[in-house]
């Protein structure tokens, strides 16, 4: 905001996040708005180009990082990345985000012939790896490059169509478990490839939101899959990061039971509520409202809401990272995104926190 002195960073983004993860002192709290398709605006190219060209996708994210100075690069174009590699069809508008066109399976019986995705050959997974590798090469000494596979429930929902999948959870649970098993292996294959090119995986699991499923369904069907993924990530010595869109509060107990080190929560989840009830179990990232605040608001409104999030986040004993509740809308004003990043510099000094481990 005009007239506000923005303190200078004393650490690189990578140094800051490494200190956060190890419980060491930081110059300020980390900040990570979920910039997914907005980087195309920074690079000045249509979204379809970054959605279909790995080099451009990587360059766009590097450009966004250099512009805003956030503490994570977050590479994802839409949550159908794994399902597309397994047969789902996407629609790519010229200058808007990709959309799911057709599910990948006509019937659940096709699960008997379904095979895990190959991240080096199938769909646009090679594009994601190319973008990740480029970003790591360009700025990986300064910032962690996060690449986001979709989660098991999300992949399976997109392969069958959300309505069909939700009905089949009850009607044919045995085949649903088999479908989720193949989806989980596809995700693990992609995670292995992300790590190989120097990226850090973070799971995006919107279809496991409490807006869509119950705590019981999450526990029975998604928890075993997520535990396998967390174990794989931990096997690389990396923190397990996850994001759930919408209402995560109804499923928070089974979600945390899978062992994540950091969860990213959407705006319906109050950071103060999380701090008081689960702040000693897991670090949390969030959660300035993307649409009403970052997209439609002013820099002053963004910083006011960010300040309130930071004040509540101070009570999260395992650690807090300031961020957006979900994806920052594509056409958000750059000054609002910068205001969110700068809020961590203004209000996030002398941070009272403990190690997330």
N, C-alpha and C positions, 0 to 999 in steps of 0.2 A: 504494500500500500504506500501511497505517496507520503513522504516524510518519515517513514519507518526505516530505521537502520537495520540492515540484514547482516547479522554476524557472519564472518568468513569461516568456511569450513577449515578445520585443522587436520582432518583425516580424509583419505580417499573413501569412496563408498565401500570398496572391498574391505579396507581396514576397519571401517566402522561396523559393518555387518559381522565380520570375523570377531571383533571385540564383543559385540552383542551375543553371539552364539557361545562364546567362551566365558562370559561373565566379567570381562575386563572393562576398564573405564572407556567411555566414548566422549567425543567432543559434543555430540548431540544425539537425540534419538534418530534412528533410521526412518526414512519416509519412502513409500513405494506405491504411488498411484498405479492402478492396473491399466497401463497404456498398451492396448492390443492392436487396434486398427488406426487410432489417431496418428501413430508415427508416419503413416502415408501422407497425412496433411503436412507434417514437418518436412518430409522429403519433397513434397510438391508433385506427387504422382497419384493417379487414380487408384483406389483401393484394390481394384481387380488386379492391377499389376503386382502389388505386394503380396496378393493372395496366390499368385501363380508363378512367381519368380523368386527363388530363394535368395539370390544375390540382392535384389531390391528390398526384400523383406528384412534381411540383415542390415543393409545400409540405412533403411528407414529407422530401425531401432537404435542404431548407433547415433544417427542424427538427433533423435528425440532425447537420448541420454545426454548428448553434448549440449543440447538446448536447455534442458530443464535441470539436469544434475541430480536426478532421483537415484535411489540406492539399489534398485533392482532393474535390470532389463527383463521384460516379460514377453516372451515370444509365443503368440497364439493368434490365429486369425478367426477361428470359430471352434466351438467345442466338438465339432464332428470330425476331428482329424483322424482319430482311430477308426471310427465307424466308416468313414469314407474309404480308408485303406482296406476295410473288410467288405465293401460292396455297396454302401449307401451312396446315393447320388446327391450332389450339391448343385445349387444354382449360384452363379457368380454375377451379380449386377456389375455394371461398368464402374460405378463409384459408390458402392455401399457394401456392407458386410455380407459375407456368404450366408446362404440359407440352406437348410436341409430340404431337398426336393423329393426324393423317394427313399423309403426304408431299404435296407440292404437284404432283407429276407421276406419272401412272400408268405411263409408259414414257419412256425416254430419247429416243425419237423426237419427243416433244412439244417438244424443245428448238428445233426449227425454227420454232415459233410463239411461243416465249417472248420476252417483252419486258422491258426493265429496269423496275424499280419507280419510281413517282413518289412522292417522299417527302411531297408535299403532299396526296396523295389515298389512297394504298394502305396497307392494313392499319392498324397502330397507329403508323406512322411520324409522322403528324401529332401524335399524343399525345406522343411523345418530344420533338418540336420545341416543343410547348406547354410541357412541363415544363422543358426547357432554357431557354427564353426567360424563364419565370417565375423560375427560380433565378438566372439572370444578372441580371435586374432587381432581385431582392431582395438578393443578396449577391455579385454579380459583381465589385464593387469590392474585395472581401476575399479571394476564393478563385476558382480556376479551376474552371469547370463542365465536367466531362468527360462526354461522351455516347458510348456504345459501340456502333457497328455490329458485327454479326457479320462474320467474315472469309469469303473466297471458298469455302474448303474446307468450312466449316461450313454456309454457305448451301446449297451444292450438295448436301451430304450430307442435309440436311433436306428438300430438294425431292425427292430420289429415295429417301430412306431409307438409313441408313448402310450396311446390308449390300449393297443393290443398287448403291449408288455405288461401294463398294470393289471389287466384282466388275467393274463397267463400266470402272473405271480401266484394267483389263488387257484387257478384251474389246473396248471401243469407245473408245479414247483420243481419236479425232478429235472425236466428239460430246461427250466430257467436256470437252475444251478449249473447245468452243463454249459449253457450259453454264457453265463457269467464267468465260468472257468476259462473258456476260450478267450473271452474279452480281456480277462485279467492277464493271461499269458501274452496277448498282443501288447498290452500296456507295458508289461515287464520287458518285452523285446525292445520296445521304443525307449524305455528308460535306460537300458543297457547302451543303446546307441547314442543317446543324449550325453551320457557320462563319458563315453569314449571320445566325443569331440570337445569335451571340456565344459559342457553345460551342467546345470543343476535342475533336476526335474521337480515340478510342482503339480500336483493332481488337481484338475478342475472337475468337480462332481455336481453340477447343477441339478441333475435329475434325482439325486438323493436328498433333496431339500425337504424339510418338514412341511413345505408348501404342497408337496406332492405325495409323500409317503409317511407312514407312521413310524414311531420308534421301534415297534415290534418288527415291522418289515425290514427296516434298516439293520436291526440286530441279526435277523435270520439270514438275510441274503447278501448285504453289502459288507458287513463286518469281516467275515472270513476272507473276502477278496482284498479289502483294504489292508488287513494284517499282512497278507502275502507281499503286497506292494511296499509297505513300510519296512518289512524285513529286508527286502531287496535293496532299498535305498540305504538303510542303515548298514547293510553289508559293504557298501562303498565308503563308509565313514562320513556320509552326508546327512544333514538334517532332513526329516520328512516334512514336507510342506503340503498343505491342502487348502483348497477353497471350495465352499459350498455357497451357491446363490440362494437368495430368498430367505425363508425363515429357517435358520439353523438351530434355534433354541429348542424346538421339540425333539431334535435328534442329537443333541449335544452329548448326552451320556454315552450312547454307543459309538459316536464319532470319536470321542476322546479315548475310548477303550482300545482303539486300533493303534494308538501309540504315536500320533504326530508330535513333532517338536514345535511347530508353528502352524496355526490355522488362520485363514483369512475369512472374515465374516462380513456378510452383507449388512446393509444399514438397519434392517429390522432387529438385529441383535444389539442390545445396548451394551456398550463396553463396560459400564459400571456394573451392570448385572453379571457379566462374565467375570469381572475382577472379583466380585464378592463371593461368587459361587465356585469358580473354576480357575481363578488366577494363580493358584498354587500347583496346577496340573499341567498347564500348557501356555506357551507364549501366544499372543494374538496380534493380528494385523487388521486395521480398520480405522474408521469406517464412515468417512464423510460421504454424504448422499451424492451419488453420481449425477442423477438427472436434475433434481430441483436445486442443488447447490453448485456443483461443478459446471454443469452445462447451462443452467438458466440463471445462476446467481451472479454475484459480483465478487471481485477479489476480497472485499471486506467481509462478505458473508462467508466465503470459503474459509478465511482465516479465523473467523469467530467460531465456526463449527469445528474446525481443526483444533482450536485451543481447547474447546470443551472435551473433545476426544482425548487430547493429551492429558488433561486433568484427570479424567477417568482412568486412562491407561496407566497413570502413575501408581494405581492400586493393583495392577496385575503383577503379581510377585515373580512370575516366570518371564516377564518381559513384554514390551509393547512396541509395535511398529506402526507409525501413522500411515494411513493409506486411504484409498477410495473403497466404498462398500462393494463395488463390483467394477466392471469395465468402465473406464472413463469414456463417455460418448464421443464418437468420432469428431464431431464438429464443436467440441467444447472450446471456449475461448482460451488461447494459450496463456493469457494473463491469469486466468483462474487456476490452471494447472500449475503455473509458476507460484501462485499464491499458496497452494497446498504444500509444495516442496519447501517454500520459504518459511512456512509456519513451523516446520520442524526446527529450522535455524533460529527462529525468534523465540518460540515457547519451549523448545526441547533441550535447552542447556541444563547442565547439572542434574542429570537424569537420575531419579531414585529408583534403582532396579536391582534385581539379582539375576544370577545366571539362569537361562532357560533350561539348564540340565539338572 
